[in-house]
């Protein structure tokens, strides 16, 4: 639904069924790509999901991928 970058980090918000689980991974380079997985599994008791990446030194150099877990 939205991605907002601020001084405190990058905030992701999206809507999905309540029983879904997600993870986010990131990289600073797409060629060659080397993904790094955030360890936390994201779930929500409502349909509103969110995640904040607070690693601001790399804030403007990251590419992200939202992964739906099986």
Biopython code that builds the backbone (N, CA, C, O; Angstrom):
import numpy as np
from Bio.PDB.StructureBuilder import StructureBuilder

atoms = [
    (1, "UNK", "N", (0.810, -1.205, 0.000)),
    (1, "UNK", "CA", (0.000, 0.000, 0.000)),
    (1, "UNK", "C", (0.848, 1.262, 0.000)),
    (1, "UNK", "O", (0.565, 2.221, -0.718)),
    (2, "UNK", "N", (1.943, 1.243, 0.857)),
    (2, "UNK", "CA", (2.781, 2.441, 0.873)),
    (2, "UNK", "C", (4.179, 2.113, 1.381)),
    (2, "UNK", "O", (4.384, 1.172, 2.148)),
    (3, "UNK", "N", (5.128, 2.918, 0.927)),
    (3, "UNK", "CA", (6.499, 2.888, 1.409)),
    (3, "UNK", "C", (6.884, 4.336, 1.670)),
    (3, "UNK", "O", (6.814, 5.179, 0.777)),
    (4, "UNK", "N", (7.296, 4.618, 2.921)),
    (4, "UNK", "CA", (7.632, 5.981, 3.297)),
    (4, "UNK", "C", (9.028, 6.002, 3.902)),
    (4, "UNK", "O", (9.305, 5.287, 4.865)),
    (5, "UNK", "N", (9.907, 6.822, 3.335)),
    (5, "UNK", "CA", (11.257, 6.994, 3.867)),
    (5, "UNK", "C", (11.301, 8.275, 4.681)),
    (5, "UNK", "O", (10.827, 9.323, 4.243)),
    (6, "UNK", "N", (11.882, 8.175, 5.881)),
    (6, "UNK", "CA", (12.035, 9.340, 6.742)),
    (6, "UNK", "C", (13.364, 9.228, 7.469)),
    (6, "UNK", "O", (14.107, 8.269, 7.259)),
    (7, "UNK", "N", (13.667, 10.188, 8.314)),
    (7, "UNK", "CA", (14.916, 10.163, 9.067)),
    (7, "UNK", "C", (14.981, 8.975, 10.018)),
    (7, "UNK", "O", (16.074, 8.540, 10.381)),
    (8, "UNK", "N", (13.834, 8.440, 10.429)),
    (8, "UNK", "CA", (13.825, 7.311, 11.365)),
    (8, "UNK", "C", (13.846, 5.954, 10.678)),
    (8, "UNK", "O", (13.947, 4.932, 11.356)),
    (9, "UNK", "N", (13.752, 5.912, 9.344)),
    (9, "UNK", "CA", (13.821, 4.653, 8.623)),
    (9, "UNK", "C", (12.847, 4.582, 7.462)),
    (9, "UNK", "O", (12.252, 5.581, 7.060)),
    (10, "UNK", "N", (12.700, 3.372, 6.933)),
    (10, "UNK", "CA", (11.765, 3.123, 5.833)),
    (10, "UNK", "C", (10.614, 2.298, 6.386)),
    (10, "UNK", "O", (10.828, 1.227, 6.953)),
    (11, "UNK", "N", (9.395, 2.795, 6.219)),
    (11, "UNK", "CA", (8.197, 2.117, 6.720)),
    (11, "UNK", "C", (7.410, 1.551, 5.552)),
    (11, "UNK", "O", (7.085, 2.257, 4.597)),
    (12, "UNK", "N", (7.112, 0.265, 5.646)),
    (12, "UNK", "CA", (6.299, -0.442, 4.649)),
    (12, "UNK", "C", (4.942, -0.730, 5.268)),
    (12, "UNK", "O", (4.867, -1.162, 6.418)),
    (13, "UNK", "N", (3.872, -0.499, 4.526)),
    (13, "UNK", "CA", (2.512, -0.848, 4.967)),
    (13, "UNK", "C", (1.794, -1.504, 3.798)),
    (13, "UNK", "O", (1.862, -1.036, 2.661)),
    (14, "UNK", "N", (1.093, -2.616, 4.107)),
    (14, "UNK", "CA", (0.328, -3.298, 3.077)),
    (14, "UNK", "C", (-0.836, -4.035, 3.710)),
    (14, "UNK", "O", (-0.884, -4.221, 4.926)),
    (15, "UNK", "N", (-1.769, -4.450, 2.874)),
    (15, "UNK", "CA", (-2.967, -5.166, 3.308)),
    (15, "UNK", "C", (-2.909, -6.582, 2.755)),
    (15, "UNK", "O", (-2.605, -6.795, 1.582)),
    (16, "UNK", "N", (-3.211, -7.560, 3.633)),
    (16, "UNK", "CA", (-3.216, -8.970, 3.234)),
    (16, "UNK", "C", (-4.129, -9.731, 4.204)),
    (16, "UNK", "O", (-4.471, -9.206, 5.264)),
    (17, "UNK", "N", (-4.524, -10.949, 3.857)),
    (17, "UNK", "CA", (-5.334, -11.746, 4.786)),
    (17, "UNK", "C", (-4.604, -11.958, 6.120)),
    (17, "UNK", "O", (-3.378, -12.065, 6.149)),
    (18, "UNK", "N", (-5.351, -12.017, 7.203)),
    (18, "UNK", "CA", (-4.766, -12.097, 8.543)),
    (18, "UNK", "C", (-3.918, -13.349, 8.768)),
    (18, "UNK", "O", (-3.040, -13.330, 9.632)),
    (19, "UNK", "N", (-4.139, -14.412, 8.042)),
    (19, "UNK", "CA", (-3.376, -15.643, 8.271)),
    (19, "UNK", "C", (-2.078, -15.708, 7.461)),
    (19, "UNK", "O", (-1.384, -16.724, 7.510)),
    (20, "UNK", "N", (-1.738, -14.669, 6.730)),
    (20, "UNK", "CA", (-0.510, -14.645, 5.933)),
    (20, "UNK", "C", (0.692, -14.256, 6.792)),
    (20, "UNK", "O", (0.550, -13.556, 7.795)),
    (21, "UNK", "N", (1.877, -14.717, 6.388)),
    (21, "UNK", "CA", (3.124, -14.345, 7.038)),
    (21, "UNK", "C", (4.118, -13.903, 5.964)),
    (21, "UNK", "O", (4.156, -14.449, 4.862)),
    (22, "UNK", "N", (4.917, -12.903, 6.317)),
    (22, "UNK", "CA", (5.846, -12.312, 5.367)),
    (22, "UNK", "C", (7.226, -12.156, 5.981)),
    (22, "UNK", "O", (7.380, -12.164, 7.202)),
    (23, "UNK", "N", (8.227, -12.015, 5.122)),
    (23, "UNK", "CA", (9.552, -11.570, 5.490)),
    (23, "UNK", "C", (9.993, -10.565, 4.436)),
    (23, "UNK", "O", (9.490, -10.553, 3.312)),
    (24, "UNK", "N", (10.932, -9.732, 4.821)),
    (24, "UNK", "CA", (11.493, -8.741, 3.892)),
    (24, "UNK", "C", (12.984, -8.995, 3.788)),
    (24, "UNK", "O", (13.659, -9.266, 4.782)),
    (25, "UNK", "N", (13.487, -8.902, 2.557)),
    (25, "UNK", "CA", (14.925, -8.974, 2.371)),
    (25, "UNK", "C", (15.376, -7.742, 1.609)),
    (25, "UNK", "O", (14.579, -7.072, 0.952)),
    (26, "UNK", "N", (16.675, -7.453, 1.709)),
    (26, "UNK", "CA", (17.207, -6.239, 1.099)),
    (26, "UNK", "C", (18.577, -6.508, 0.489)),
    (26, "UNK", "O", (19.260, -7.475, 0.827)),
    (27, "UNK", "N", (18.948, -5.621, -0.418)),
    (27, "UNK", "CA", (20.273, -5.628, -1.017)),
    (27, "UNK", "C", (20.635, -4.189, -1.373)),
    (27, "UNK", "O", (19.759, -3.337, -1.524)),
    (28, "UNK", "N", (21.923, -3.932, -1.504)),
    (28, "UNK", "CA", (22.362, -2.611, -1.946)),
    (28, "UNK", "C", (22.807, -2.617, -3.398)),
    (28, "UNK", "O", (23.194, -1.583, -3.942)),
    (29, "UNK", "N", (22.749, -3.796, -4.027)),
    (29, "UNK", "CA", (23.196, -3.901, -5.406)),
    (29, "UNK", "C", (22.379, -4.970, -6.116)),
    (29, "UNK", "O", (22.185, -6.062, -5.582)),
    (30, "UNK", "N", (21.904, -4.665, -7.303)),
    (30, "UNK", "CA", (21.119, -5.642, -8.060)),
    (30, "UNK", "C", (21.962, -6.461, -9.025)),
    (30, "UNK", "O", (21.499, -7.484, -9.530)),
    (31, "UNK", "N", (23.196, -6.028, -9.291)),
    (31, "UNK", "CA", (24.075, -6.789, -10.186)),
    (31, "UNK", "C", (25.477, -6.785, -9.587)),
    (31, "UNK", "O", (26.118, -5.734, -9.613)),
    (32, "UNK", "N", (25.982, -7.854, -9.066)),
    (32, "UNK", "CA", (25.256, -9.091, -8.787)),
    (32, "UNK", "C", (24.419, -8.914, -7.524)),
    (32, "UNK", "O", (24.817, -8.195, -6.607)),
    (33, "UNK", "N", (23.285, -9.555, -7.479)),
    (33, "UNK", "CA", (22.389, -9.423, -6.330)),
    (33, "UNK", "C", (22.870, -10.307, -5.181)),
    (33, "UNK", "O", (23.268, -11.454, -5.383)),
    (34, "UNK", "N", (22.825, -9.758, -3.998)),
    (34, "UNK", "CA", (23.184, -10.495, -2.783)),
    (34, "UNK", "C", (22.170, -10.121, -1.701)),
    (34, "UNK", "O", (22.356, -9.141, -0.980)),
    (35, "UNK", "N", (21.106, -10.900, -1.595)),
    (35, "UNK", "CA", (20.013, -10.584, -0.680)),
    (35, "UNK", "C", (20.392, -10.869, 0.767)),
    (35, "UNK", "O", (21.109, -11.826, 1.062)),
    (36, "UNK", "N", (19.893, -10.013, 1.667)),
    (36, "UNK", "CA", (20.041, -10.173, 3.119)),
    (36, "UNK", "C", (18.637, -10.211, 3.708)),
    (36, "UNK", "O", (17.825, -9.323, 3.449)),
    (37, "UNK", "N", (18.356, -11.236, 4.496)),
    (37, "UNK", "CA", (17.014, -11.436, 5.025)),
    (37, "UNK", "C", (16.887, -10.837, 6.423)),
    (37, "UNK", "O", (17.704, -11.122, 7.299)),
    (38, "UNK", "N", (15.864, -10.010, 6.632)),
    (38, "UNK", "CA", (15.538, -9.592, 7.989)),
    (38, "UNK", "C", (14.988, -10.827, 8.703)),
    (38, "UNK", "O", (14.141, -11.517, 8.136)),
    (39, "UNK", "N", (15.435, -11.132, 9.919)),
    (39, "UNK", "CA", (15.065, -12.394, 10.557)),
    (39, "UNK", "C", (13.622, -12.481, 11.043)),
    (39, "UNK", "O", (13.098, -13.580, 11.221)),
    (40, "UNK", "N", (12.984, -11.354, 11.256)),
    (40, "UNK", "CA", (11.639, -11.410, 11.834)),
    (40, "UNK", "C", (10.574, -11.785, 10.800)),
    (40, "UNK", "O", (10.593, -11.323, 9.659)),
    (41, "UNK", "N", (9.647, -12.640, 11.241)),
    (41, "UNK", "CA", (8.471, -12.987, 10.445)),
    (41, "UNK", "C", (7.393, -11.969, 10.786)),
    (41, "UNK", "O", (7.129, -11.698, 11.958)),
    (42, "UNK", "N", (6.777, -11.413, 9.759)),
    (42, "UNK", "CA", (5.775, -10.362, 9.940)),
    (42, "UNK", "C", (4.394, -10.983, 9.820)),
    (42, "UNK", "O", (4.066, -11.605, 8.810)),
    (43, "UNK", "N", (3.591, -10.808, 10.858)),
    (43, "UNK", "CA", (2.196, -11.223, 10.809)),
    (43, "UNK", "C", (1.361, -10.155, 11.496)),
    (43, "UNK", "O", (1.900, -9.234, 12.110)),
    (44, "UNK", "N", (0.054, -10.280, 11.391)),
    (44, "UNK", "CA", (-0.815, -9.258, 11.955)),
    (44, "UNK", "C", (-2.164, -9.870, 12.320)),
    (44, "UNK", "O", (-2.678, -10.711, 11.583)),
    (45, "UNK", "N", (-2.749, -9.455, 13.459)),
    (45, "UNK", "CA", (-4.086, -9.929, 13.817)),
    (45, "UNK", "C", (-5.178, -9.257, 12.978)),
    (45, "UNK", "O", (-6.336, -9.671, 13.011)),
    (46, "UNK", "N", (-4.804, -8.225, 12.232)),
    (46, "UNK", "CA", (-5.744, -7.561, 11.323)),
    (46, "UNK", "C", (-5.217, -7.727, 9.903)),
    (46, "UNK", "O", (-4.222, -8.419, 9.686)),
    (47, "UNK", "N", (-5.861, -7.112, 8.960)),
    (47, "UNK", "CA", (-5.397, -7.189, 7.569)),
    (47, "UNK", "C", (-4.330, -6.140, 7.250)),
    (47, "UNK", "O", (-3.841, -6.074, 6.122)),
    (48, "UNK", "N", (-3.970, -5.320, 8.242)),
    (48, "UNK", "CA", (-2.979, -4.257, 8.054)),
    (48, "UNK", "C", (-1.619, -4.729, 8.549)),
    (48, "UNK", "O", (-1.453, -5.028, 9.732)),
    (49, "UNK", "N", (-0.646, -4.797, 7.643)),
    (49, "UNK", "CA", (0.698, -5.230, 7.966)),
    (49, "UNK", "C", (1.643, -4.039, 7.866)),
    (49, "UNK", "O", (1.403, -3.100, 7.106)),
    (50, "UNK", "N", (2.735, -4.094, 8.655)),
    (50, "UNK", "CA", (3.739, -3.039, 8.547)),
    (50, "UNK", "C", (5.093, -3.561, 9.011)),
    (50, "UNK", "O", (5.193, -4.538, 9.753)),
    (51, "UNK", "N", (6.126, -2.873, 8.544)),
    (51, "UNK", "CA", (7.506, -3.189, 8.898)),
    (51, "UNK", "C", (8.315, -1.909, 8.773)),
    (51, "UNK", "O", (8.084, -1.110, 7.866)),
    (52, "UNK", "N", (9.274, -1.711, 9.691)),
    (52, "UNK", "CA", (10.141, -0.530, 9.636)),
    (52, "UNK", "C", (11.594, -0.982, 9.614)),
    (52, "UNK", "O", (12.032, -1.733, 10.486)),
    (53, "UNK", "N", (12.336, -0.523, 8.617)),
    (53, "UNK", "CA", (13.771, -0.733, 8.548)),
    (53, "UNK", "C", (14.420, 0.514, 9.137)),
    (53, "UNK", "O", (14.377, 1.588, 8.537)),
    (54, "UNK", "N", (15.018, 0.367, 10.306)),
    (54, "UNK", "CA", (15.618, 1.523, 10.991)),
    (54, "UNK", "C", (17.112, 1.651, 10.749)),
    (54, "UNK", "O", (17.763, 2.488, 11.373)),
    (55, "UNK", "N", (17.668, 0.847, 9.863)),
    (55, "UNK", "CA", (19.092, 0.935, 9.550)),
    (55, "UNK", "C", (19.314, 2.105, 8.590)),
    (55, "UNK", "O", (19.531, 1.904, 7.395)),
    (56, "UNK", "N", (19.259, 3.305, 9.114)),
    (56, "UNK", "CA", (19.284, 4.510, 8.277)),
    (56, "UNK", "C", (20.601, 4.818, 7.585)),
    (56, "UNK", "O", (20.568, 5.531, 6.582)),
    (57, "UNK", "N", (21.779, 4.333, 8.041)),
    (57, "UNK", "CA", (22.982, 4.655, 7.255)),
    (57, "UNK", "C", (22.902, 4.149, 5.811)),
    (57, "UNK", "O", (23.500, 4.742, 4.913)),
    (58, "UNK", "N", (22.174, 3.067, 5.588)),
    (58, "UNK", "CA", (22.028, 2.528, 4.227)),
    (58, "UNK", "C", (20.674, 2.881, 3.619)),
    (58, "UNK", "O", (20.283, 2.316, 2.598)),
    (59, "UNK", "N", (19.971, 3.800, 4.238)),
    (59, "UNK", "CA", (18.583, 4.109, 3.884)),
    (59, "UNK", "C", (18.357, 4.331, 2.395)),
    (59, "UNK", "O", (17.400, 3.787, 1.843)),
    (60, "UNK", "N", (19.193, 5.100, 1.733)),
    (60, "UNK", "CA", (18.923, 5.464, 0.340)),
    (60, "UNK", "C", (19.600, 4.530, -0.651)),
    (60, "UNK", "O", (19.520, 4.754, -1.858)),
    (61, "UNK", "N", (20.263, 3.491, -0.165)),
    (61, "UNK", "CA", (20.993, 2.598, -1.051)),
    (61, "UNK", "C", (20.389, 1.200, -1.109)),
    (61, "UNK", "O", (21.044, 0.279, -1.598)),
    (62, "UNK", "N", (19.176, 1.011, -0.633)),
    (62, "UNK", "CA", (18.616, -0.333, -0.525)),
    (62, "UNK", "C", (17.508, -0.602, -1.526)),
    (62, "UNK", "O", (16.717, 0.275, -1.872)),
    (63, "UNK", "N", (17.480, -1.855, -1.980)),
    (63, "UNK", "CA", (16.370, -2.403, -2.738)),
    (63, "UNK", "C", (15.726, -3.447, -1.823)),
    (63, "UNK", "O", (16.429, -4.167, -1.115)),
    (64, "UNK", "N", (14.411, -3.530, -1.835)),
    (64, "UNK", "CA", (13.698, -4.429, -0.931)),
    (64, "UNK", "C", (12.855, -5.431, -1.725)),
    (64, "UNK", "O", (12.461, -5.184, -2.865)),
    (65, "UNK", "N", (12.594, -6.567, -1.078)),
    (65, "UNK", "CA", (11.694, -7.560, -1.649)),
    (65, "UNK", "C", (10.822, -8.090, -0.515)),
    (65, "UNK", "O", (11.326, -8.539, 0.515)),
    (66, "UNK", "N", (9.521, -8.032, -0.717)),
    (66, "UNK", "CA", (8.545, -8.566, 0.239)),
    (66, "UNK", "C", (8.249, -10.012, -0.159)),
    (66, "UNK", "O", (7.882, -10.290, -1.301)),
    (67, "UNK", "N", (8.413, -10.933, 0.803)),
    (67, "UNK", "CA", (8.259, -12.360, 0.516)),
    (67, "UNK", "C", (7.055, -12.905, 1.285)),
    (67, "UNK", "O", (6.976, -12.766, 2.506)),
    (68, "UNK", "N", (6.133, -13.515, 0.575)),
    (68, "UNK", "CA", (5.010, -14.226, 1.194)),
    (68, "UNK", "C", (5.500, -15.614, 1.561)),
    (68, "UNK", "O", (5.940, -16.368, 0.694)),
    (69, "UNK", "N", (5.426, -15.958, 2.843)),
    (69, "UNK", "CA", (5.904, -17.268, 3.292)),
    (69, "UNK", "C", (4.854, -18.347, 3.022)),
    (69, "UNK", "O", (3.652, -18.079, 3.029)),
    (70, "UNK", "N", (5.331, -19.574, 2.784)),
    (70, "UNK", "CA", (4.377, -20.673, 2.511)),
    (70, "UNK", "C", (3.609, -21.089, 3.759)),
    (70, "UNK", "O", (2.776, -21.993, 3.698)),
]
sb = StructureBuilder()
sb.init_structure("model")
sb.init_model(0)
sb.init_chain("A")
sb.init_seg("    ")
for serial, (resi, resn, name, xyz) in enumerate(atoms, 1):
    if name == "N":
        sb.init_residue(resn, " ", resi, " ")
    sb.init_atom(name, np.array(xyz, "f"), 0.0, 1.0, " ", f" {name:<3s}", serial, name[0])
structure = sb.get_structure()
